[in-house]
Amino acid sequence: MSEPTPLTCEETFRRLDDYVDRALPAEERRQVEAHLATCVDCAREYRFEQSVIDHVRGAVRRLDVPPDLSRKVAEQLDQAKRKPE
């Protein structure tokens, strides 16, 4: 396996949201990880973005939602999938 192509700070920054969301392809993920391992500024930005996401996820888990909300959302998603484009 070859070494990932190095990314610039700008290229890394553009990928951080998808990296935090675990939505990058494997090769791009490796490139971002390699850059974060060597760039203090980008690593700091990543830690900040990750902490914001973690905070939001924690806050959402503490929300009281109506018991049938999950069912209603699932029904709406099913209906949207069935609609022809």
WOSUL-V177217 format. One record per run of one state. SS is the DSSP state (@ for helix, = for strand, . for the rest). FROM is the first residue (numbers start at 1). LEN is the number of residues. If there is no record, write none. Layout:
# WOSUL-V177217
ss/from/len
SS/FROM/LEN
SS/FROM/LEN
This chain:
# WOSUL-V177217
ss/from/len
./1/8
@/9/12
./21/5
@/26/13
./39/1
@/40/22
./62/7
@/69/14
./83/3
